[in-house]
Amino acid sequence: MATLTIIKDDKFVAVDGIGFELDAVNLATNVHAVQWDGSSGWIEYNDGTANESIDNIDAYSTITNDHATKKAEHDAAVAQAATDQAALDNQYDQKRLGAYASYGDQLDQLYHDMTAGKLDTTGEWHKSIKAVKDAHPKP
């Protein structure tokens, strides 16, 4: 762990720049914050007491462990969201949506088909829509 910031009243904990609100930020009532820069740190007080230097963060392992648990949960949720989005992107309707011509192009095809008297399966619009549906069938 390179850095640690604990802000007691906000219940905010950041480890290596990644912060979360944690319920279990239990520090002495006169502690405002704990800062660690990777090799040294200090405790900031809210009652006028001068900052206190610290040379390790072992006393805060419960808080850093809670942060690690919350980060793992967050990372798992992000990964699941990415998986869910990939599944959505792979659904046939999403594939179809990207394969259809623009509305303007489809209307132009319909206009030309109407002008040519081809409002049946011989028209270009019907052929283009059918090609997309055939390429991406419903499951």
C-alpha positions as CSV (number, residue, x, y, z in Angstrom):
1,M,0.0,0.0,0.0
2,A,1.5,3.3,-1.1
3,T,-0.9,5.8,0.5
4,L,-3.7,5.9,3.0
5,T,-6.1,8.7,3.9
6,I,-8.8,8.3,6.6
7,I,-11.2,11.1,7.4
8,K,-13.0,10.0,10.5
9,D,-16.1,12.2,10.5
10,D,-16.8,11.6,6.8
11,K,-16.1,7.9,7.2
12,F,-13.9,8.2,4.1
13,V,-11.0,5.9,3.5
14,A,-8.7,6.1,0.4
15,V,-6.1,3.6,-0.3
16,D,-3.7,4.4,-3.2
17,G,-6.1,7.1,-4.4
18,I,-9.2,4.9,-4.4
19,G,-11.8,6.1,-1.8
20,F,-14.9,4.7,-0.3
21,E,-17.2,5.6,2.6
22,L,-16.9,2.9,5.3
23,D,-19.2,2.3,8.2
24,A,-16.4,1.0,10.5
25,V,-14.1,4.1,10.8
26,N,-13.6,3.9,14.5
27,L,-11.0,6.3,15.8
28,A,-10.6,8.3,18.9
29,T,-13.0,11.2,19.2
30,N,-10.3,13.9,18.9
31,V,-8.9,12.4,15.7
32,H,-9.8,14.2,12.5
33,A,-7.7,12.3,10.0
34,V,-4.9,9.9,9.4
35,Q,-2.5,10.4,6.5
36,W,0.1,7.9,5.2
37,D,2.4,8.7,2.2
38,G,3.8,5.2,1.8
39,S,6.7,5.5,4.2
40,S,5.6,7.9,6.9
41,G,2.5,9.7,8.1
42,W,0.7,11.6,10.7
43,I,-2.5,11.8,12.7
44,E,-4.4,15.1,12.5
45,Y,-6.5,16.1,15.6
46,N,-9.6,18.2,15.8
47,D,-9.1,19.6,19.4
48,G,-6.0,21.7,18.9
49,T,-3.5,18.9,19.6
50,A,-0.5,19.1,17.3
51,N,-0.2,16.5,14.5
52,E,1.4,13.3,15.6
53,S,3.9,11.5,13.4
54,I,3.5,7.8,12.7
55,D,6.0,5.3,11.3
56,N,3.5,2.5,10.4
57,I,-0.2,2.0,9.8
58,D,-0.6,-1.4,11.5
59,A,-3.1,0.1,14.0
60,Y,-5.4,0.8,11.0
61,S,-5.4,-2.7,9.6
62,T,-9.1,-3.3,10.4
63,I,-10.0,-0.2,8.4
64,T,-7.7,-1.0,5.5
65,N,-9.1,-4.6,5.5
66,D,-12.6,-3.2,5.3
67,H,-11.5,-1.0,2.4
68,A,-10.0,-4.0,0.6
69,T,-13.3,-5.8,1.0
70,K,-15.3,-2.9,-0.2
71,K,-13.0,-2.4,-3.2
72,A,-13.3,-6.1,-4.1
73,E,-17.1,-5.8,-4.0
74,H,-16.9,-2.7,-6.1
75,D,-14.5,-4.3,-8.6
76,A,-16.8,-7.4,-8.9
77,A,-19.8,-5.1,-9.5
78,V,-18.0,-3.2,-12.2
79,A,-16.9,-6.5,-13.8
80,Q,-20.5,-7.8,-13.6
81,A,-21.8,-4.6,-15.2
82,A,-19.3,-5.0,-18.0
83,T,-20.4,-8.6,-18.5
84,D,-24.1,-7.6,-18.5
85,Q,-23.4,-4.8,-21.0
86,A,-21.5,-7.2,-23.3
87,A,-24.5,-9.6,-23.1
88,L,-26.8,-6.8,-24.0
89,D,-24.6,-5.7,-26.9
90,N,-24.7,-9.3,-28.2
91,Q,-28.5,-9.6,-28.1
92,Y,-30.0,-10.0,-31.6
93,D,-32.0,-6.8,-31.4
94,Q,-28.8,-4.7,-30.7
95,K,-27.1,-6.4,-33.6
96,R,-30.1,-5.7,-35.8
97,L,-30.2,-2.1,-34.7
98,G,-26.6,-1.6,-35.8
99,A,-27.2,-3.4,-39.1
100,Y,-30.2,-1.5,-40.3
101,A,-29.8,1.4,-42.7
102,S,-30.6,4.8,-41.3
103,Y,-34.2,5.9,-41.3
104,G,-33.5,8.4,-44.0
105,D,-32.0,5.7,-46.2
106,Q,-34.9,3.4,-45.5
107,L,-37.4,6.1,-46.5
108,D,-35.5,6.7,-49.6
109,Q,-35.6,3.0,-50.5
110,L,-39.3,3.0,-49.8
111,Y,-39.9,6.0,-52.0
112,H,-38.0,4.4,-54.9
113,D,-39.8,1.1,-54.4
114,M,-43.2,2.9,-54.4
115,T,-42.2,4.9,-57.6
116,A,-41.2,1.6,-59.3
117,G,-44.4,-0.2,-58.1
118,K,-42.4,-2.6,-56.0
119,L,-44.2,-2.6,-52.6
120,D,-43.9,-6.4,-52.3
121,T,-41.0,-8.7,-51.7
122,T,-39.2,-7.6,-54.9
123,G,-38.5,-4.1,-53.5
124,E,-35.1,-3.0,-52.3
125,W,-36.4,-1.9,-48.9
126,H,-37.9,-5.3,-48.2
127,K,-34.8,-7.1,-49.3
128,S,-32.5,-4.9,-47.1
129,I,-34.8,-5.4,-44.0
130,K,-35.1,-9.2,-44.7
131,A,-31.3,-9.5,-45.0
132,V,-30.8,-7.9,-41.5
133,K,-33.5,-10.1,-40.0
134,D,-32.0,-13.2,-41.6
135,A,-28.5,-12.3,-40.4
136,H,-29.7,-11.7,-36.8
137,P,-32.6,-14.0,-36.2
138,K,-34.6,-14.0,-32.9
139,P,-33.4,-16.7,-30.5
